[in-house]
Amino acid sequence: MKRKKRRILIVDGYNLIGADQELHRESLHSLEMPREKILAALAEYQSVANYEIICVFDAYEVRSKESIIDYHGVTVVYTKEKETADEYIERFVHDHYHPHLCEISVVTSDLTEQNAIFALGAYRISSREMWVNLAEAEKNISRKIDTINEKMPRQKLDIRDDVQAKLEKWRRGRF
C-alpha cells in the first residue's frame, strides 16, 4: 500500500500581516485583530487546500514559553522567548522534511528565510502570492455555496408547481 505524502503549509504570521496594507496599519495599534483575520482566512483556505496549516507568530521580545493552540484546524504557534518565527520555521523544516514522505511549503517574503528553507528542501510562497491564493479560495468557496444553494429547493416540501401556484395565490389573498 502506497503511503500518502504529508503536505504542510507553514506561515510566518507577522510576515503575512505585513504584506497587507490594511492589516499592517491595524497592527501598529493592536496585533489581535490582524492575527484573528489571517487565522480565519487560513482556516477557510485549509477547507479547500490540501495542506495541514501551521501559522507561526514570534514572541521574540515577550517573556513566554512556546505555546501551540488549534484555531479551527489551523495549528497556531507562539514561539518561546528569544526565538523568532524564522528560527522556529527553519527548525521545523529541518526536523520534518522528507523528500518522499513530507512536502513543506513556507509562506514568507523574507529573503534570508527563503534561502534557508530552500537549502532544507522546502518550497516558498511569497506573502503577496498567499494573499492572492486566499482571495481565490474565498471566491471558490462562495461559488460552491451558491451552487449548492441553487440546487436546494426553496421549500422543504416537494410540491407540484400547479399546487404551489395555487397555495401562493391563497397566501396572497387571491382566491
C-alpha contacts under 8 A as a table, 3 or more apart, distances in Angstrom:
res1	aa1	res2	aa2	distance
3	R	101	L	7.85
4	K	101	L	7.46
5	K	100	H	6.89
5	K	101	L	4.83
5	K	102	C	5.47
5	K	103	E	7.05
6	R	51	Y	7.96
6	R	101	L	6.06
6	R	102	C	4.55
6	R	103	E	6.15
7	R	50	N	7.03
7	R	51	Y	5.08
7	R	52	E	6.22
7	R	102	C	5.87
7	R	103	E	4.88
7	R	104	I	5.95
7	R	105	S	7.94
8	I	51	Y	5.19
8	I	52	E	4.74
8	I	53	I	5.92
8	I	54	I	7.47
8	I	102	C	7.46
8	I	103	E	6.26
8	I	104	I	4.79
8	I	105	S	6.28
9	L	51	Y	5.91
9	L	52	E	6.06
9	L	53	I	4.81
9	L	54	I	6.23
9	L	104	I	5.90
9	L	105	S	4.87
9	L	106	V	5.84
9	L	107	V	7.34
10	I	53	I	5.85
10	I	54	I	4.65
10	I	55	C	5.76
10	I	56	V	7.33
10	I	89	I	7.32
10	I	104	I	7.32
10	I	105	S	6.29
10	I	106	V	4.87
10	I	107	V	6.25
11	V	16	L	7.50
11	V	53	I	7.55
11	V	54	I	6.11
11	V	55	C	4.57
11	V	56	V	5.99
11	V	106	V	5.80
11	V	107	V	4.65
11	V	108	T	6.81
12	D	15	N	5.36
12	D	16	L	6.33
12	D	55	C	6.14
12	D	56	V	5.22
12	D	57	F	6.55
12	D	85	A	6.33
12	D	86	D	7.40
12	D	89	I	7.90
12	D	106	V	7.65
12	D	107	V	6.04
12	D	108	T	5.80
13	G	16	L	5.19
13	G	17	I	6.32
13	G	35	R	7.38
13	G	38	I	7.70
13	G	55	C	5.69
13	G	56	V	5.41
13	G	57	F	5.29
14	Y	17	I	4.90
14	Y	18	G	6.08
14	Y	57	F	6.24
14	Y	58	D	7.90
15	N	18	G	5.05
15	N	19	A	6.44
15	N	108	T	6.10
15	N	109	S	6.88
15	N	110	D	7.74
15	N	127	S	6.85
16	L	19	A	5.23
16	L	20	D	7.04
16	L	38	I	7.87
16	L	107	V	7.57
16	L	108	T	7.02
16	L	127	S	5.17
16	L	128	R	7.73
16	L	130	M	7.99
16	L	131	W	7.95
17	I	20	D	5.64
17	I	23	L	5.67
17	I	24	H	5.74
17	I	27	S	7.80
17	I	34	P	6.57
17	I	35	R	7.53
17	I	38	I	7.36
18	G	21	Q	6.97
18	G	23	L	7.03
18	G	24	H	4.98
19	A	24	H	7.25
19	A	127	S	5.98
19	A	128	R	6.04
20	D	23	L	5.44
20	D	24	H	5.92
20	D	128	R	7.84
20	D	131	W	7.97
21	Q	24	H	5.05
21	Q	25	R	6.14
22	E	25	R	5.24
22	E	26	E	6.29
23	L	26	E	4.95
23	L	27	S	5.96
23	L	34	P	5.37
24	H	27	S	5.01
24	H	28	L	6.66
24	H	34	P	7.75
25	R	28	L	5.52
25	R	29	H	7.55
26	E	29	H	5.61
26	E	30	S	6.29
26	E	31	L	7.27
26	E	33	M	7.59
26	E	34	P	6.76
27	S	30	S	4.90
27	S	31	L	4.66
27	S	32	E	7.81
27	S	33	M	7.77
27	S	34	P	6.23
28	L	31	L	7.36
30	S	33	M	6.91
30	S	34	P	7.85
31	L	34	P	5.57
31	L	35	R	6.08
32	E	35	R	5.30
32	E	36	E	6.13
33	M	36	E	5.02
33	M	37	K	6.09
34	P	37	K	5.08
34	P	38	I	6.32
35	R	38	I	5.42
35	R	39	L	6.10
36	E	39	L	5.18
36	E	40	A	6.12
37	K	40	A	5.21
37	K	41	A	6.24
38	I	41	A	4.94
38	I	42	L	6.00
39	L	42	L	5.03
39	L	43	A	6.05
39	L	55	C	7.75
39	L	71	Y	7.13
39	L	74	V	7.42
40	A	43	A	5.12
40	A	44	E	6.25
41	A	44	E	5.17
41	A	45	Y	6.09
41	A	134	L	6.63
42	L	45	Y	4.85
42	L	46	Q	6.01
42	L	53	I	7.49
42	L	74	V	7.10
42	L	134	L	7.37
43	A	46	Q	5.13
43	A	47	S	6.70
43	A	71	Y	7.36
43	A	72	H	5.99
43	A	73	G	6.45
43	A	74	V	5.82
44	E	47	S	5.37
44	E	48	V	7.35
44	E	137	A	7.88
44	E	138	E	7.44
45	Y	48	V	5.58
45	Y	49	A	5.92
45	Y	134	L	6.10
45	Y	137	A	5.94
45	Y	138	E	7.34
46	Q	49	A	4.96
46	Q	50	N	6.90
46	Q	51	Y	6.35
46	Q	52	E	7.20
46	Q	53	I	6.85
46	Q	73	G	7.86
46	Q	74	V	7.66
47	S	50	N	7.93
48	V	137	A	6.93
48	V	141	I	7.72
52	E	74	V	7.31
53	I	73	G	7.85
53	I	74	V	5.28
53	I	75	T	6.27
54	I	74	V	5.88
54	I	75	T	4.65
54	I	76	V	5.80
54	I	77	V	7.22
55	C	74	V	7.18
55	C	75	T	6.26
55	C	76	V	4.90
55	C	77	V	6.15
56	V	76	V	5.99
56	V	77	V	4.72
56	V	78	Y	6.04
56	V	79	T	7.20
56	V	85	A	5.84
56	V	88	Y	7.88
56	V	89	I	7.71
57	F	76	V	7.71
57	F	77	V	6.14
57	F	78	Y	4.95
57	F	79	T	6.43
57	F	85	A	5.86
58	D	78	Y	5.65
58	D	79	T	4.93
58	D	80	K	7.52
58	D	83	E	6.70
58	D	84	T	4.98
58	D	85	A	4.64
59	A	62	V	5.02
59	A	63	R	7.53
59	A	64	S	7.24
59	A	78	Y	6.18
59	A	79	T	5.34
59	A	80	K	6.07
59	A	81	E	5.79
59	A	82	K	7.10
59	A	83	E	6.82
59	A	84	T	6.84
60	Y	79	T	7.33
60	Y	80	K	7.13
60	Y	81	E	5.31
60	Y	82	K	4.43
60	Y	83	E	5.15
60	Y	84	T	5.38
61	E	81	E	6.59
61	E	82	K	6.37
62	V	81	E	5.81
62	V	82	K	7.73
63	R	80	K	7.69
63	R	81	E	5.18
64	S	80	K	5.58
64	S	81	E	5.18
65	K	79	T	7.14
65	K	80	K	4.47
65	K	81	E	6.20
66	E	77	V	7.22
66	E	78	Y	5.62
66	E	79	T	4.59
66	E	80	K	3.93
66	E	81	E	7.42
67	S	77	V	5.85
67	S	78	Y	5.22
67	S	79	T	6.66
67	S	80	K	7.39
68	I	75	T	6.83
68	I	76	V	5.58
68	I	77	V	4.55
68	I	78	Y	6.38
69	I	75	T	5.94
69	I	76	V	5.21
69	I	77	V	6.63
70	D	73	G	5.87
70	D	74	V	5.66
70	D	75	T	4.78
70	D	76	V	5.99
71	Y	74	V	5.01
71	Y	75	T	6.30
71	Y	76	V	6.72
79	T	83	E	5.97
79	T	84	T	6.80
79	T	85	A	6.62
79	T	88	Y	7.05
80	K	83	E	5.61
83	E	87	E	6.32
83	E	88	Y	6.95
84	T	87	E	5.24
84	T	88	Y	6.43
85	A	88	Y	5.08
85	A	89	I	6.04
86	D	89	I	5.11
86	D	90	E	6.09
86	D	113	E	6.34
87	E	90	E	5.22
87	E	91	R	6.18
88	Y	91	R	5.22
88	Y	92	F	6.05
89	I	92	F	4.99
89	I	93	V	6.10
90	E	93	V	5.23
90	E	94	H	6.10
90	E	113	E	7.82
90	E	116	A	6.97
90	E	117	I	6.31
90	E	120	L	7.95
91	R	94	H	5.05
91	R	95	D	6.08
92	F	95	D	5.15
92	F	96	H	5.99
93	V	96	H	5.30
93	V	97	Y	5.36
93	V	104	I	7.08
93	V	117	I	7.08
93	V	120	L	6.74
93	V	121	G	7.97
93	V	122	A	6.97
94	H	97	Y	6.03
94	H	120	L	6.14
96	H	102	C	7.06
97	Y	101	L	7.70
97	Y	102	C	5.44
97	Y	103	E	6.46
97	Y	104	I	6.53
97	Y	120	L	7.67
97	Y	121	G	7.00
97	Y	122	A	7.26
98	H	101	L	5.26
98	H	102	C	5.00
98	H	103	E	7.00
99	P	102	C	6.18
99	P	103	E	6.75
99	P	121	G	7.66
100	H	103	E	7.90
103	E	122	A	6.93
104	I	121	G	7.97
104	I	122	A	5.08
104	I	123	Y	6.25
105	S	122	A	5.56
105	S	123	Y	4.44
105	S	124	R	5.45
105	S	125	I	6.77
106	V	117	I	7.66
106	V	122	A	6.93
106	V	123	Y	6.11
106	V	124	R	4.91
106	V	125	I	5.97
107	V	124	R	5.97
107	V	125	I	4.72
107	V	126	S	5.58
107	V	127	S	5.76
107	V	130	M	6.98
108	T	113	E	7.34
108	T	114	Q	7.07
108	T	124	R	7.03
108	T	125	I	6.43
108	T	126	S	5.17
108	T	127	S	5.34
109	S	113	E	7.91
109	S	114	Q	7.27
109	S	125	I	7.81
109	S	126	S	4.93
109	S	127	S	5.58
109	S	128	R	7.96
110	D	113	E	5.29
110	D	114	Q	6.18
111	L	114	Q	4.98
111	L	115	N	6.33
112	T	115	N	5.29
112	T	116	A	6.34
113	E	116	A	5.05
113	E	117	I	6.19
114	Q	117	I	5.35
114	Q	118	F	6.06
114	Q	124	R	6.53
115	N	118	F	5.19
115	N	119	A	6.24
116	A	119	A	5.24
116	A	120	L	6.51
117	I	120	L	4.95
117	I	121	G	6.31
117	I	122	A	5.35
117	I	123	Y	7.23
117	I	124	R	7.69
118	F	121	G	5.13
118	F	122	A	5.33
118	F	123	Y	6.37
118	F	124	R	7.51
119	A	122	A	7.61
125	I	129	E	6.31
125	I	130	M	6.42
126	S	129	E	5.12
126	S	130	M	6.20
127	S	130	M	4.98
127	S	131	W	6.37
128	R	131	W	5.17
128	R	132	V	6.52
129	E	132	V	5.07
129	E	133	N	6.27
130	M	133	N	4.86
130	M	134	L	6.07
131	W	134	L	5.01
131	W	135	A	6.17
132	V	135	A	5.16
132	V	136	E	6.15
133	N	136	E	5.12
133	N	137	A	6.08
134	L	137	A	5.11
134	L	138	E	6.21
135	A	138	E	5.10
135	A	139	K	6.37
136	E	139	K	5.11
136	E	140	N	6.23
137	A	140	N	5.03
137	A	141	I	6.11
138	E	141	I	5.15
138	E	142	S	6.20
139	K	142	S	5.09
139	K	143	R	6.18
140	N	143	R	5.08
140	N	144	K	6.18
141	I	144	K	5.10
141	I	145	I	6.19
142	S	145	I	5.11
142	S	146	D	6.14
143	R	146	D	5.03
143	R	147	T	6.13
144	K	147	T	5.08
144	K	148	I	6.19
145	I	148	I	5.10
145	I	149	N	6.10
146	D	149	N	5.04
146	D	150	E	6.12
147	T	150	E	5.13
147	T	151	K	6.39
148	I	151	K	5.27
148	I	152	M	6.32
149	N	152	M	5.16
150	E	153	P	7.65
153	P	156	K	6.79
155	Q	158	D	7.46
159	I	163	V	6.57
159	I	164	Q	6.14
160	R	163	V	5.44
160	R	164	Q	6.16
161	D	164	Q	4.98
161	D	165	A	6.08
162	D	165	A	5.11
162	D	166	K	6.31
163	V	166	K	5.11
163	V	167	L	6.20
164	Q	167	L	5.09
164	Q	168	E	6.10
165	A	168	E	5.05
165	A	169	K	6.32
166	K	169	K	5.14
166	K	170	W	6.40
167	L	170	W	5.06
167	L	171	R	6.09
168	E	171	R	4.93
168	E	172	R	6.26
169	K	172	R	5.18
169	K	173	G	6.26
169	K	174	R	5.09
169	K	175	F	6.42
170	W	173	G	4.94
170	W	174	R	5.50
170	W	175	F	5.60
171	R	174	R	7.57
